[in-house]
Amino acid sequence: MAESQHRSQHRSNSGSHRGRRPKRTIDKVRLAAFEAMSEITGQGAYANLVGPAVINHHQLSGRDAALATELINGTCRALGTYEMIIEEASGRDTRDLDPDVVDVLCLGTHQLLGMRTPPHAAIDTTVNLAGAVVGERVVGLVNAILRKITRHDLDGWTSILAEGLTGADELAVRHLHPRWIGHAYADLLPAEEVGPALAANNVAAVPTLVARPGLSTVEELVTAGATATGPSPYAASYKGNPADLLAVREGRAAVQDAGSQLVATALARAEAPDGWWLDLCAGPGGKAGLLTGLAAERDERLLAVEVAPHRADLVARTLRAHVTARPVTICADGTRPAWPQGRFARVMADVPCSGLGALRRRPESRWRRTPDDVTDLIRLQQDLLHSAVEAAQPGGVIAYVTCSPHADETAGVVEAVLAERSDLELIDAPSLLPEVTDAALGWYVQLWPHRHGTDAMFLALLRRRS
Ligand SMILES: C[S@@+](CC[C@H](N)C(=O)[O-])C[C@H]1O[C@@H](n2cnc3c(N)ncnc32)[C@H](O)[C@@H]1O
């Protein structure tokens, strides 16, 4: 059974389905969802990018757009589980089926088990979709497999899949995660919290806004219809389309998880000398946008560094609204400094990571990631942290941040770097964030969706000794 998801090798008709003429008349919502799934499973596309693109392509709006989004994101979230259910129901390995048929079946399974679609409607529309996008030859097979899937609800199927499993293995299967992620969570949390933590990844995150200091305020966003949500002092939530708000359109506010806001806020609150601030891994610029405003409150400035040119462009675009704060963006490798060493008062190292703390926002990610993704990044994470330390002036403060709670890329990296250097001391980061309780992991901060309603961000604060 396939626990991780990438079907491009098995796809006979490679390339996008977008724009091809289907062989039957089908509703645009399901066609859009199928096209998105085909790009996600076949070409490694991201649901949060391809979803809006197909919705736009088919000119879906309102309830149709919401339905297509739920079909795409919900199917992606449970993809590996749905494949196992399809295998159990059909007695066939999904790798032996046409990948387009598997995509169609996964969409149908989500309607049957994850949505409240009446079974006859879910089966009829899915069979029709199969006939239209694959061909009449698969209609009977799709119909038969879906009928078998109606024999149980989702709990019934996960109970069958979890038979004989215990502990983290069982919890992972019951909460629609690959087993290795269940084990990673079990290593980090008390036993009674592993289930709730995994379950929280199955609930789509409500977009949180940040009111960028110096450019906007939470009060302005509330007046425009948002709600102040905390735990970050700059956070608000808005039920509608964020782009409807003037402050968002003008770049004075933006969509940003409250956890990301908190880790940037903690760096700004730490005691540090005066001077320039550095954001070493800035793309696409979320934290740089907040840090620039916080630096400007002290008449200080930010240098934002990003290695990927298109992401450096995004940073520059994000920072454009901060006209008077005069931040500087450069495209450079954070491990090969093109800036003076030992000069920065505050340094943010928000390093590339596995993203295991942001699974609510990246529906397909849990099935695409592997344990190797964590180990492959550790060397780069350590190099970037060393480089951040080298950039800091004596007494300067360095934030090491990941949007993953995985111990190997959080405390493991910090402890390895601490062991190699004599010019560093750990700072009590939780004491700088009194607005969150239950986030202290010793002197580190570890946020969790099920505890704090934020992404599972990790923060360590370090001071370079004088
Ligand atoms: C977790 S993301 C940063 C998110 C960003 N701080 C924000 O809040 O929007 C990590 C970023 O590091 C960049 N990156 C990866 N390797 C890098 C390197 N050697 N030097 C600088 N940036 C790097 C990636 O391209 C990615 O944009």
The ligand as a Gaussian input file, in Angstrom:
#p B3LYP/6-31G(d) Opt

LIG

0 1
 C       10.600000      28.927000       6.047000
 S       10.914000      29.850000       4.629000
 C       10.995000      31.486000       5.271000
 C        9.650000      32.125000       5.480000
 C        9.777000      33.625000       5.704000
 N       10.663000      33.929000       6.794000
 C        8.430000      34.270000       5.941000
 O        8.056000      34.478000       7.101000
 O        7.744000      34.583000       4.954000
 C       12.592000      29.521000       4.310000
 C       13.150000      30.340000       3.163000
 O       14.554000      30.132000       3.165000
 C       14.995000      30.194000       1.836000
 N       16.343000      29.591000       1.789000
 C       16.695000      28.304000       1.608000
 N       18.022000      28.175000       1.624000
 C       18.535000      29.421000       1.831000
 C       19.854000      29.936000       1.914000
 N       20.913000      29.149000       1.807000
 N       19.989000      31.267000       2.107000
 C       18.921000      32.083000       2.210000
 N       17.644000      31.643000       2.115000
 C       17.456000      30.320000       1.933000
 C       13.936000      29.429000       1.080000
 O       13.962000      29.750000      -0.304000
 C       12.675000      29.946000       1.785000
 O       12.172000      31.064000       1.118000

